[in-house]
Amino acid sequence: MNRRDFLKNCVAVGAGGFVLSNQSVTVRVDTKRPNIIFIMIDDMGWRDVGFMGSRYYETPNIDRLAASGMVFTDAYANAANCAPTRACFLTGQYSPRHGVYTVGSSARGKSADRRLLPIENDTTLDSHHITIAEALKPAGYVSASIGKWHMGTDPELGPIAQGFDVNVGGFSAGSPPGGYFSPYKNPELPSGPDGEYLTDRLTDEALKFVETNRDKPFFLYLTHYAVHTPLQAKAELVAKYRDKPPSNGQDNPTYAAMIDSVDQGVGRLMDKLDELELSDNTIVFFFSDNGGYVGATSNQPLRGFKGTFYEGGIREPMIVRWPGVTKSGTTCDVPVIGTDFFPTILEMAGAPRPAGKTLDGGSIVPLIKGAKALERGALFWHFPAYLQGNVAGARDSKFRTRPVGVVRSGEWKLMLYFEEWVLDGGRSKVDTNNSVELYNLENDISETNNLANVNKSKRDELLDLLLLWQNWIGAPIPTERNPGYSG
Ligand SMILES: [Ca+2]
C-alpha cells in the first residue's frame, strides 16, 4: 500500500494519529506533519505575475499554483526593502524588536538634505533571536535556506547559525555577488559549469533537498536572488519577450525573462512534489520581500516602487496552497503581513510557540479556512531611516522615503512623516505641517487623494493608534536635528 492509499483507508482521530478503519486490528501510526515550502522572491512587484493581472510577464506555473490555492490581494511585506522584511519573516517580530529597519546605513542620501539624524540600523539579525527554523525543530522539521539570506554570514549569523540544517548560497549579500551566471563568486555556493543560471541552480538545489528529505517533515525556505538587480537573464528567454508589446508600463524583456526562470523553477518544484507523491502533504507559500523596482517594472495601479511606503513599495503577490484545506481558486482581501507567517507556519506544523517569545503577527489559518476576518488590530510599519533616490510616486525627488511610520486599519492607511512631525509643531500643527497623509485604499488604491484634512476624525483615530503602538513596542523616533542639514 502506498502512502496515498494508506491515508484513504484511514479515519482521522485527531492530531495524534490515525486508526485504520478497514481492519479488525487497530493500528496507530504517527500523523505525518505537513511539509512547508516558502518561496520568497526578491523585489517582485504586486503585478509582476499573471495571476495578479500582468499581461506582459508569463507565469503559467505560478498561476497554476495560485489557481490551486488561495490568493491574498492585500498582502504586505514588513518593509519596502529587503533586509527588514526578511528579519521580520524569520523572527515573526516587527522591526523595533530586532533593529533591522533598512538595508545598510539608515543615513542614505546627502546629509545636506536630511533634516533629522536617523535611528541607527542593524544590518544583521542577532543570533539570540528565535527564528522560524529554530521554532520548527521541536516538531521534528529539517529545514533549508536556499538562496539569499542577507542577515549575516555563517558560522556566526548565517542560516546555519540561525537554526537551518542546510544553507545553500546564503550569506550577508543582498544581491548575487557574481551576477546570475556561474561562476557565482558566492562563498556558500560552489560555482557550476560556466554560464549556469543561478535561478535554475537554486531550483536544482531545492529539488535535491526535497528528494533527500522526502521521508521527514521539512521546511524549505527557497529565497531566490531573482528578480533583484543586476538584470541578467538567459538569452533564449529574453528573446521570447523582445518583440512582445509592453503592457501597463511593463516592458523590460530581460526582467520578464528573469521572472520566467523563477516560474519554470516553481513548475519543476511542483512536478517534483508530484513525482515523490508529496504534493498532498506539502503546503506552499509564494511571496515577495518588497515592491517592484523602479526601472525594472511597473506596479500600476499602485503608487511608487521598492523603497517607498506607498502600496507599490510594500504590497506583494501572495499565494497559499494547502491541499485539503485551501479551496482552489479562492481569494482573500483581508490585509495580512510578513510577520503573520511565523505563527501561521507553527500552527500548520503543530509546533508550539517558543516560550517567552513575543510574536507580532497573527496566524492566518482562519482566513485560509474561509474566515472573512481576523481577530486582530491594525498593521504597522516603522522606518526611522532615509532611503535615497528619485522615483516616480515618492513624496519628494531626493528620497524614496524619509523617516516614516505607517498604519493600515481596515480600508484606511495613515502615514506619519517624522521630519514634519518632530520639527514642525507635531500634533498642534497637524492641520498645516504636512506630517500626515491619509488614504482610503478601498476607493483610492493609487493613493492620489490625501484625506488628512478632509476626514479629520479618521486621521486622528489612526494617528492615536499609531502613536500608541509606537509607544507600546518602543519604536525609536528620530528627534535630533541633523547639524549637516542645509535646507
Ligand atoms: Ca528585495
Boltz pocket constraint, residues with backbone or C-beta under 6 A from the ligand:
constraints:
  - pocket:
      binder: B
      contacts: [[A, 41], [A, 42], [A, 43], [A, 81], [A, 82], [A, 228], [A, 289], [A, 290]]
      max_distance: 6.0
